[in-house]
Amino acid sequence: MIDLRGIDLNLLVSLDALLSESNVTRAAARLHLTQPAVSTQLARLRAIFGDPLLIPAETGRGMTRSARALELMEPLHAALKNLEAVVRHQPSFDPRSDSRRFIVAAHDNSMAVLGLRLMERLSKIAGRGVQIAFALVDQPTVASRLERGEVDLLLGSERMMPPTIKARKLYDEHFVFVQRKGHPRGTGPLDLDAYCALDHVLVSTSGGSFYGFMDEHLEVLGRERRVVLSVQHSTLVPELITQTDYVATLPARLAARYADRLDLFDLPFEARGFSLFAGWHPRNQTDPAIIWLREMLTEIAAF
């Protein structure tokens, strides 16, 4: 048996040309090589196959294929054509006809802001073979889940992106103050004293904390707000706010979805915002299906 690990693929390409032309000079021209180079390759091929392959013709002009060469011609040519097709094949993804299941890890804020619009878009442009599952981010395990292919895409702030993955910024976000319409505070300008005195709902993605991002800013100012309720999911907050006199500080895009029931105000102090990123494993950098999903999210995030 021939050990394929020791065979240069280019030798098989040359063998295909030699067997087709039965002439070293013409094979060299076809391969864009010199005649001595092809003669050297023929010598190596004879050693590999243990057969002369091409034999000088009895007439003294040209060469004749050996019996082994005749057996090799057709399967060798077919194998090289198949290999060429594999190398030249460009993967594609058609959401209308192809099947693909996507797993997207995200906090509920990004699910509400981007996920709902994504599903609205998919219902119009994708077939029944496309499925998307949103899973809550588990920060300690998300990098390994991306590595194992259990998660296709991660949505989150820059600090949530593991250093081993590729990422693209989708949009910049800032925070706004929200209260229910008809709140006793009224709709006048919001100052820092009023902000701190009100009863706040805080979103703690880790669960159970009464100290968050806004409290860090207030601490720098020497101030403190009253947090009366802590929830783990930001999408619960608008419902809580509309039913009580509680207030909250939310990402502007999320708050805007409830502008018919909530009044939105600028914060009475400078607060850092954040940027939302989409992250994926480098393995999926050129996956046409993942590229399609990334482009969809980029388009949706632009509006």
C-alpha positions in Angstrom: 0.0 0.0 0.0 1.3 3.5 -0.9 1.7 5.8 2.1 -0.2 8.9 1.0 1.4 11.0 3.8 4.6 11.0 1.8 3.1 12.1 -1.5 3.1 15.7 -2.6 -0.3 16.5 -4.1 1.5 18.4 -6.9 3.0 15.1 -8.0 -0.5 13.7 -8.6 -1.4 16.8 -10.6 1.7 16.3 -12.7 0.9 12.6 -13.1 -2.6 13.5 -14.4 -1.0 15.8 -17.0 1.7 13.2 -18.0 -0.8 10.4 -18.4 -3.1 12.7 -20.4 -0.4 13.9 -22.8 1.9 10.9 -22.9 4.6 13.4 -23.5 6.9 15.1 -21.0 7.4 18.2 -23.1 3.6 18.8 -23.6 2.9 18.0 -20.0 5.5 20.5 -18.9 3.9 23.2 -21.0 0.5 22.4 -19.6 1.9 22.5 -16.0 3.9 25.7 -16.7 7.0 23.9 -15.6 10.4 23.2 -17.3 10.9 19.8 -19.0 13.7 18.8 -16.6 11.4 19.5 -13.6 8.7 17.3 -15.0 11.2 14.6 -15.9 12.4 14.7 -12.2 8.8 14.4 -11.1 8.2 11.4 -13.4 11.2 9.7 -11.9 9.7 10.2 -8.4 6.3 9.0 -9.5 7.9 5.8 -10.9 9.6 5.2 -7.6 6.3 5.8 -5.6 4.2 3.5 -7.8 6.9 0.9 -8.6 6.0 1.1 -12.2 7.5 2.9 -15.3 4.1 4.6 -16.0 5.3 5.9 -19.4 7.3 3.8 -21.7 9.2 4.9 -24.8 7.2 4.1 -27.9 8.6 1.4 -30.2 8.7 3.9 -33.0 11.1 6.0 -30.9 8.7 8.9 -30.9 6.6 9.8 -27.9 5.7 7.5 -25.0 3.2 4.8 -24.3 1.2 4.4 -21.1 1.9 1.2 -19.1 -1.0 -1.0 -18.0 -0.8 0.5 -14.5 -1.0 4.0 -16.0 -4.1 3.1 -17.9 -5.7 1.8 -14.7 -4.8 5.1 -12.9 -5.9 7.6 -15.6 -9.7 7.7 -15.0 -9.9 7.4 -11.2 -6.9 9.8 -10.7 -8.5 12.5 -12.9 -11.9 12.1 -11.2 -10.3 12.3 -7.8 -8.4 15.5 -8.7 -11.6 17.0 -10.1 -13.5 16.2 -6.9 -10.7 17.7 -4.8 -10.7 20.8 -6.9 -14.5 21.2 -6.4 -14.0 20.8 -2.6 -11.3 23.5 -2.6 -13.2 25.9 -4.8 -16.5 25.4 -3.0 -17.7 28.6 -1.3 -20.1 27.9 1.6 -23.4 29.9 1.5 -26.5 30.4 3.6 -30.0 31.0 2.3 -32.3 31.8 5.2 -35.4 31.1 3.0 -34.4 27.5 2.2 -31.6 26.4 4.5 -32.0 25.0 8.0 -30.0 26.4 11.0 -30.5 26.7 14.7 -28.8 29.7 16.4 -28.2 30.0 20.1 -27.8 33.6 21.2 -26.6 34.4 24.8 -27.8 37.8 26.1 -29.3 39.7 29.0 -33.0 40.4 28.8 -32.2 44.1 28.0 -30.6 43.1 24.7 -33.3 40.5 24.1 -36.0 43.2 24.4 -34.2 45.8 22.4 -32.8 43.6 19.6 -34.4 40.2 20.0 -38.0 41.3 19.4 -37.1 43.2 16.3 -34.9 40.4 15.0 -37.8 37.9 15.3 -40.1 40.4 13.5 -37.6 40.6 10.7 -37.1 36.8 10.5 -40.8 36.2 10.2 -40.6 38.1 6.9 -37.3 36.9 5.3 -36.5 33.5 6.8 -38.1 30.1 6.1 -39.3 27.5 8.7 -35.8 26.0 8.9 -34.3 28.9 10.8 -34.7 28.8 14.6 -33.3 31.1 17.2 -33.0 30.4 20.9 -32.1 33.2 23.4 -30.3 32.1 26.5 -29.4 34.2 29.5 -25.7 34.9 29.9 -23.9 32.9 32.5 -20.7 35.0 32.6 -18.4 32.3 34.2 -19.2 29.7 31.5 -20.0 31.8 28.4 -16.4 31.6 27.0 -16.3 27.8 27.2 -19.8 27.5 25.7 -18.7 29.6 22.7 -15.6 27.4 22.4 -17.7 24.2 22.5 -20.2 25.6 19.9 -23.1 25.6 22.5 -23.5 29.4 21.9 -23.2 31.0 18.5 -23.4 34.6 19.4 -23.0 36.7 22.6 -24.7 40.0 23.1 -23.4 42.2 25.9 -21.2 45.1 27.0 -17.5 45.2 26.2 -16.6 43.9 29.6 -18.7 40.8 29.0 -16.7 39.9 25.9 -14.1 37.1 26.6 -10.7 38.1 25.3 -10.6 35.0 23.1 -13.5 35.9 20.9 -14.2 38.2 17.9 -16.5 41.1 18.6 -18.3 44.0 16.8 -19.9 47.0 18.4 -23.6 47.3 17.6 -24.5 50.6 19.3 -23.6 53.1 22.1 -26.2 53.4 24.9 -26.9 55.9 27.7 -29.2 55.8 30.7 -32.4 57.7 31.4 -34.6 58.2 34.4 -38.2 56.8 34.1 -41.4 57.2 36.1 -45.0 56.3 35.3 -47.2 58.8 33.6 -49.2 60.7 36.2 -46.5 60.2 38.8 -46.9 62.5 41.9 -43.5 64.1 41.2 -44.9 65.7 38.1 -43.0 66.3 34.9 -40.8 69.2 35.8 -37.0 69.1 35.6 -35.4 66.4 37.7 -32.7 67.6 40.1 -30.2 65.5 42.1 -32.0 66.0 45.4 -35.3 64.7 44.0 -33.6 61.8 42.3 -32.0 60.6 45.5 -35.2 61.0 47.6 -37.4 58.9 45.3 -38.0 55.1 45.8 -35.9 53.3 43.1 -36.1 49.9 41.5 -32.6 48.5 40.7 -31.7 45.9 38.2 -29.1 43.4 39.6 -28.2 40.9 36.9 -26.3 38.9 39.4 -29.4 38.8 41.6 -30.1 40.3 45.1 -27.9 43.4 45.1 -29.1 46.8 46.2 -26.0 48.6 44.9 -25.5 49.1 41.2 -23.9 51.2 38.4 -25.8 54.4 39.3 -24.9 54.1 43.0 -21.2 54.1 42.0 -21.7 57.4 40.3 -23.6 58.8 43.3 -21.0 57.7 45.7 -18.4 59.7 43.9 -20.7 62.7 44.3 -21.1 62.0 48.0 -24.8 61.1 47.5 -27.0 58.1 48.0 -30.4 57.1 46.6 -33.1 55.0 48.2 -33.3 51.5 46.6 -36.5 49.7 47.7 -36.6 46.9 45.2 -34.0 44.8 43.4 -34.9 42.6 40.4 -32.8 40.5 38.2 -34.5 41.2 34.9 -34.7 44.7 33.4 -37.8 43.9 31.4 -39.7 43.5 34.7 -39.0 47.1 35.6 -41.4 48.9 33.3 -44.4 46.8 34.5 -43.4 47.5 38.1 -43.1 51.2 37.4 -46.4 51.6 35.7 -48.2 50.0 38.7 -46.4 52.0 41.5 -44.8 55.3 42.4 -41.4 53.7 42.2 -38.9 55.1 39.7 -35.9 53.6 37.9 -32.9 54.3 35.7 -32.9 52.2 32.5 -31.0 52.0 29.2 -32.6 54.6 26.9 -33.4 52.1 24.1 -35.3 49.8 26.5 -37.1 52.7 28.1 -38.2 54.1 24.7 -40.1 50.9 24.1 -42.5 51.9 26.9 -42.7 55.6 26.1 -46.5 55.3 25.9 -46.7 54.4 29.6 -43.6 56.0 31.0 -42.1 59.5 31.2 -38.4 59.7 30.3 -35.9 62.3 31.7 -32.2 63.0 31.5 -30.3 62.1 34.6 -29.4 65.0 36.9 -25.7 64.0 36.9 -23.1 62.7 34.5 -23.2 58.9 34.1 -21.2 56.7 31.9 -23.1 54.8 29.3 -22.0 51.5 27.7 -21.7 50.0 24.3 -23.4 46.8 23.2 -21.3 44.3 21.3 -22.0 41.1 19.4 -19.3 38.4 20.0 -18.5 35.1 18.4 -15.8 32.4 18.4 -13.0 32.9 15.8 -14.0 29.5 14.4 -17.2 31.2 13.1 -15.6 34.2 11.6 -16.3 33.1 8.0 -19.4 30.9 8.7 -22.0 32.4 6.2 -24.9 31.7 8.6 -23.2 33.5 11.5 -22.2 36.3 9.2 -25.8 36.6 8.1 -27.0 36.8 11.7 -24.4 39.3 12.6 -25.3 41.5 9.7 -29.0 41.3 10.6 -28.3 42.5 14.2 -26.1 45.3 12.9 -28.9 46.5 10.6 -31.4 46.4 13.4 -29.1 48.1 15.9 -28.6 51.0 13.4 -32.2 52.2 13.9 
